[in-house]
Amino acid sequence: MLLTLAIPTYNRAESLRARLLEFVTQIERLALTDVEIVVSDNCSTDSTPQVCADVAVAHPDLRLRYFRNATNLGFDGNVNALFGHAQGRYVWTFSDDDEPSPQVLPHVLGLLRQREIQFAFVNYQVTVDGQRMPSRFGADQDHWLPARDLLKTIRFSNSLISACLFSRQAWLDADPGRYVGSLWIHFFMAREVLQAGEALIVGQPMFTMAQSGLEQSRAEKRREGSDQIEYYMQAHLKFVEYAHELPRFNFDRETCALAQSLGQREDLHQVVNFKLTAEGYAPRQLIKIWGRLRQYRGSTLRFWCLTTPLLFAPNAAIRALRTVSRAVRS
């Protein structure tokens, strides 16, 4: 088996149905025999089990396997479980709400058959208010490169789970359990497996992610049972930690500097979004966030003069600034 399409899911039955049927159409049209689909259900309470059963019955020749966790393992645990179930040499982790290109499978499989790799970055597009925009990595040429050069080349655009395609053995050998709870296990594991060998960039956009607005994305996290404040801020703090640790993994100076720059640029954006969407929080939560940022940013003037005042400013003041900013732009 060459490729496992590995889909982690939780309470998105209709979105999952759409993804399965999109992939099934390509598999059956091209009579692909070296692809399987594995779904890991994180203890959904909706009709997810029935959706998978319906697709399996309607397409009896399809290599579709469904696994349901006895308890909710969290995002990282659910993704990691997929690698234990997968049988493909390569595992493409694919979100149940991203839309694959109609030609994605023949294109990706054709590349995977050519050379052995540790990891592939799969390029994508983002839709914002109905407009398609490229990923941070704007190129569209497929090419192989030394694994250690991939992160700087794609400008760390592999934060989306669907952008990550792993050698299954490389993942299993890299002790993924360390990153359960990181919120971004796929992102951290890419750093692990890119220590040696070759990597692949699938430059032509192979899927589209619909980017929600600020309020909508937080509402979605509430429906998933996550703390909408803690989730996004914690995810950013994990990237800050990730960037700080990169030199220990012997990535070159350019790669490490780029990660630091991207993280610092995002600090203010994440703090403002945190304040705009917070329905309430204890002062100790602000102090905890401030302490985590100070650990990595405390030597910079920007942290003391911009990040700290914004973090501790009243929410009403942040909302007023946003209103004024929008009025000026319009």
Number of C-alpha atoms within 10 A of each C-alpha: 12 15 25 28 25 28 26 25 24 20 17 17 20 15 16 23 18 16 19 21 13 15 21 20 12 17 19 13 9 11 11 15 14 14 20 23 22 22 28 22 28 24 20 19 12 13 12 25 17 12 16 21 14 12 16 17 10 10 14 9 10 19 16 20 16 16 17 16 14 10 10 14 17 15 18 19 21 23 26 22 19 22 25 10 16 22 18 21 17 28 28 26 24 25 21 22 19 21 21 20 17 14 12 16 20 14 14 16 15 10 18 17 9 8 11 15 22 23 28 29 25 26 29 29 22 19 14 13 10 9 9 13 14 15 18 15 17 17 16 14 11 15 12 15 14 15 21 21 17 24 20 18 14 19 16 18 20 24 15 20 20 28 24 22 27 26 21 21 15 19 21 15 10 13 11 18 13 11 17 19 13 19 20 19 21 27 21 19 22 25 18 17 22 24 16 12 14 19 26 23 22 22 18 18 21 21 20 21 20 16 15 14 11 11 12 11 13 21 17 13 15 13 11 14 9 15 13 21 20 15 15 20 17 16 15 19 20 18 23 23 17 19 21 16 13 18 14 8 13 12 18 13 10 10 21 21 16 16 21 19 11 15 20 18 11 14 20 18 11 19 20 19 17 19 22 18 16 14 10 9 11 7 9 9 11 14 13 11 16 19 13 17 20 16 11 17 18 14 10 10 10 14 20 14 10 12 21 17 11 18 20 14 12 11 19 11 13 17 15 11 12 14 11 12 11 10 9 8 6 6
